[in-house]
């Protein structure tokens, strides 16, 4: 049921995109809700475009495909990011809005950090050479990688290894150095020497690998509204956990809260998790139970370490098996899921304050099991990506868009990004595309 004060159709028509905070524009990540740079009076995110970073099979190439322009058509061909073969990767954004990739090259446990070149003049995407950031001690393989920007805009990387251990590495913060400067105070002609603090790049770009206590098979990191990173994880027993940075600039494991187990006898076990920051600044967690129901809990109040009891945004008569959460261009939460009959449905949050939802509404389907993800276009419309398992054991990738921001209508025909041959694919919003 829609909120009584105003039907969704009227509320959507009245909404206008909020202007982007200029200082933070380039530092936005796809989960942050901040906007990209734009000219006065122009729509927000007008310079952003969606990009898919993937590993293909069987060659293991690290490749990308992106929109040719904001809201534009997708490139016809995939483009290489780095030479060689890769096994697993994750993606995010740098402080200045460039796409960043962390990936494990074949034949080594070391991880490579790869970013878009800052010079993107011309029609061809440019990438910096891979930088070796090493590997945690004793690791032989990885289960899950995740990346998020912290309160300073620095990239932090989290992973689970083959033994279920949790590891963490981050870009070191700038260092403060004292320098002497000669100045002439106003109203005088006599120079004086003063000592001032200046920020300088760190001596070492990256920290050492550190182990965060606990044991998980999957971990997901998200930047919260106050800049602190939260972690959510599932262990080998399908129990669900959360923790977060206890201070804004966390540098050692002691700067994190303890892991809190958040599944209960009533919820049962969990198979998937989808955290997202909502329009009121609270971190929301949506999770899939082993029985195929989607449950919801959120911070209350925003930024705190207290959370609501588990609730349901809508019951599913046919159990679901895959779930994703996204943010529309106006900050509203959207869920998408697929059930065991391969029917896709969405669930839109109408009002975060009253926890008002549209309920699950079928809108499309697939011919086989799929993995779903959401991100939004430069005009605020959400794009849904569906990675379908094909007969040869690799994946195909397709996408469709909302008709308008806040719309319950979606395109009917899927755009094919790859008919087969994809091993892993992740979506990111590129804030610095070629011009």
N, C-alpha and C positions, 0 to 999 in steps of 0.2 A: 504494500500500500504506500502511495506517495504521501509526503508530508501534507497536512491539511491546509497550511497557509497558502500554498501555491503549487499547482501541478508542475511536474518536472519540465514539461514542454515550455511553460511560461518562464520558469526559472532559468532554463537554458537560454532562452531568447534574450533574457535581460542581462546575462553575464557578459562581461567584457574582460579580455585578458588584462591582467595587472601589469603595469610597467615594470621592467626589469631593474633591479638594483644595479646601478652602473658599476660600482666598485667590484662587485662579485660576479659580474657577468661571465667572464672568461673561465671562471673556476668551477662552473657547474658540472655536476655529474648527473647521470641519467636518473638517479634516485633522489637528487637534491631538490628538484623543483625550481631551482633558480634559472634565470633566463640568459640567453646569449646576447651579445651586443647587437644593437639595432639603431637605426637612424631615428631622429625625433619624429614621433607620429607614426612610425612603422610598426607592424605586428612584432610581438616578441618572437625570439628564436628565428628571426628571418634569415640569419646566416647559418643556421645549423642544418645538418642533414643526417639521415640514418645510415649506419654502416653495419654490415655483418662481417665479423672476423671468424674465420673457420680454419680447420685442418681437414684436408681432403684425404681420401683413401683410394688406393693403397700407398700412394707416394708419400703421404704425410706432410705435404707442403703447407706452409702457413700463408693463407691467402685472405683477400678481402674483396667485398663487393659493396658498393655504396650508391646512394642516389646521386645523380649527376648534378643536382642543384636542390635547394630547399623545396620540399614537397614534390620533387621531380621524379622522373622515371629512373629505374634502376639500370646500372651499367649492364651491358649484354654479357661481358666476360669478367671472370675473376682475375684479380691482379695479385702478384706475389708481394709479400711483406718482407721476407728474409729468405736467404738461400738455405738449403738443407732440408732435413725432415724433422718433424716435431711430433710429440706424443700426447701432450696435454697442455692447455693454456687457459688463461683468464684475461679479461680486458677491463679497462677503465679509462679515466681521463687524467691528464696532468693538471697541475695548478693553473696553467694558462689555456686549458681547453683542448689540448691535442690528445688524440687517441694513444693509449699506452697498452702494450701487450706484455704479459709475462708468460713464458712458454719453456717447456723442457725439450731440448734438442735430443734427437735419437742418438743413442750411444753414450750418453752421459746423464748423471743425476743433477748436474748443475742447471740452474735456471737462467734464462736470458731475459733481459729487460729491453724492450724495443719501443720506440716512440716515433710518432710522425715528426718529420723535419719541420722546424719552425718556418722555413721558407717554402710556402705552398703556392708560389706564384706560377701560373700556368695550369694546363688541364690535367697534368699527370701527378698522381699522389707520390710524395717523396717520404722515405722512411730512413731513420738513422740506423747505423749498424747495430747489431745486438751487443748489449753490455752484459758480461758475465757477473751475476750476483751470487754465485756459489750455490751451495746446498747445505741443509742442516746436517750435523754430524750423524753418521750411521744410517742415513736414509738410502734406501735402494729403489723406491718407487713412490708415487704419489696417488692419493685417492681423489682429492678435491683441492683446487686453488681458488682463492677469492681475493679481491682487491677493493680498497676504498680509500678516499681522501680524508685526511684528518682535519682538525680544527685550523691548522696552518696551511692547508691545501697540499701537504706532502702525501705521497702515496705510501700506503701501508699494505703489506701482502701477508696473507694467512693461508696455511695449508694443513692438510692432514696427510700423514705418510702411511706406508703400508702396515705399520704397527699400530695405527690409530693415534699416534702422538700429534699434538697441535704445535705448529711452529709459526714464528712471526719475525718479519724483517721490515724495516721502514727507512725511508729517506731521512737522513739526519737533519735536524733543524739547523738553521743558520746560527753561527756563533757570534757572540757579542765581544767586540774588541774595543779597547780604549785608545783613541788617537788624539794627538794634540793639533789644534788648529789655531792659526793667527787670525784674529778678527779685530775690527775697529768698532767699539761700541758706539751707538747713535749719540750724537751731540759732542763727540770727542774726535781728536785727530791722532790719538796715541794708540797704536796697536797693542793688543794683549794676547797672550797665549792661554787657551782654555783646553781642558780635557773633556772630550765628548765620547759617548758610546756609539759605535757603528755596527751594523749587521754585515757580516761577511759570510761567504759560502763555507760550509763545513770542510774540515780537512779531509774527511772521508765521506763520500756521497751517501753510502749506505751503512746502516748499523750492522752488528753481528747478528746471526740467527739466534733467536731465543725461544726456548720452549715454554709454552703456556700450560700449566698443569691441567690434566684431564685427558680423556680418551674419547675420540669421535671418529666416525667414518666420513662425515660431511660437515663442512663449516661454511657459513655465509656471513659476510661482513657488510654492514650498511652504515653510512654516515648519517647521524641523527641531526635534528634541527639545530642543536647547539654545537655541532661540529664534532662531538665525541662519537667514537665508533662503537657500535654494538655488534656482538657476535651471537649467532644462533647455530646450534649444532644438533646432529642426531648421532647416537652411538650405535654399536653393532647390535644392541638389543632393541633398537627403534625407540629409545627414550629420547625426549626432546629437552634441550638445555638452552640457557641464555646467560650472557654476562655482558658487561660494558666497561668502557674506560671510566675509572673513578675520578680521573682528573683530565683536564683538557689536553695537556701535552704529556701523554703516557710514553715512558721510555723504558720501563722495566716491567716484568710480569706483575710485580707488586702494585703497579698503578692500575690494575684491573680489579673489578669486583669478583667475588667467587662465582663459580658456575651454579646456577639454580635449575634444578630439574623441574620442568613445568608440565609434564604429562601427569595425569591423575588416573585413578581407577575408573572414573566416569568417562574420560576421553579415550582410554585405551592407548595403543601405541600409534606412532606417527611415521609416515613414509616420505613426506615432502614438507618444505617450509618456504614461505614467501613473505619476507618482511618488507615493509614500505612505510615511508613517513607520510602521514596524512595532512590534510589542509590546516589542521589546528596545531601542527607541530609535534604531535605525539607519534612515536614509533608504533606501528601496528604490525602484528604477526598473524598471518593466515597460515594454517597448517592442515595437511591432509591426513586424516586418520587411516588406520589400516583397514577400516571398514568402508572407506570411500566417501566420508563426509568432510566438508571444509569447516573448520572452527576458527574463531577469531578471539584474540586478546590484544590489549593495547596498554601503553603507559597511561597512568592517571594519577597525578597530572603529567603533562608533557615534560620530558626531560628527567623525570624521577626514576627511581628503581622500584616503584610499586605499579602493579599491573591489575587490570580487571580480571574477573573470573572468565573462564572460557564461555563463549556464546556462539550461536550459529547465525551467519548472515543469510541463511536459507537452506532448507532441507532438500536433499537430492533423492528422488525416488529410485533412480538408477545410480548405483555407486560410481563415483568418479575415480580416476586413476592418475591424472596429471593436473597441475595447478600452476598458475602464474598470477602475479599482481603487478599493476602498473598505475601510473599517475597520468591523468589527462592534462592538457596544457593549462587548465584553470586550477589544477591542484587536486581535483576529485579522484578518489580511488576507484579503480576498475579491476575486477577479477575476471579471469577466463579459465575455463576448465574443460576437460573432455571426459565423457563417461565410458563405461565398458561396452557401449554400443557405438562408440566413436562419434557421438554427437557432441558438438562444441556448444557451450553456453557461456553467457557473460552475466555478471552481477555488479551493478553500478551503485555506488554509495551516493544517495541523494543528499544526505545531511549528516556530517560527522558528529555534530553536537548531540543529535538525537539517535544516532546509529540507525538511520533509516536507509533501507536498501531496496533495490528494484526486485530482488529475488532472482533466482536463476532463470534465464530466458534463452532457449535454444535459438541459434542463428546460423549454424553451418555444421559441417561434419567432415570426416576424413575416411579413407578406405582402410586404414590400418592404425596401429598405435602411433602416437605422436608425442612430441615434447613442445610445449607452448611457451612463448615469451611475448611481452608487450613493451612498446616504447612509443613515444609520440613524435609526430611530424613537426615541421617548423610552424605550421598553423594550428597546432594543438590537437589535431585529430590523432587518435591512437592507431597504431599499426600492430596487427597480430601476426606473429611468425609461427609457423607450424613445421617442425622437422619430423618427417614421416619415415619410418623404417621401411625400406624397400626389400624386394625379394633377394637381392644379393648381399644383404646384411649391412649395407651402408645406408645413409639417409638422404632423402630429398628434402628440399626446403622451399616453402611457399609463403606468401604474405598477402594479407588483405587489410584495408583501411576502414575506419569509421567514415560515414558520409560527411559528418560535421562534428566539431567538438561538442561533446555532451549528447551526441545522437545515439539512439538505440538501433539505428539502421547501419548495416555494414555492407560493403561491396559483396556481390555474390561470387564473381569470378576471381579466382586466386591468381596472383602473379608468381610465376615460377622463377625462383632464383637458382635452383639446381634440381635436376630431375633425379639425380643419384650421386653417389661418390663423396658424400660429406660425412666425416667422422665426428666432428664437434663443431658447433656454431654458437656464437654469442652476439648479441645486438648491443650497439653503443651509439650514442648521439655525438657526432663529430662537430665540434664548435669552430674548427679552423679548416674548412674544406678548401681545396684549390680554387683560385679565382683567376 
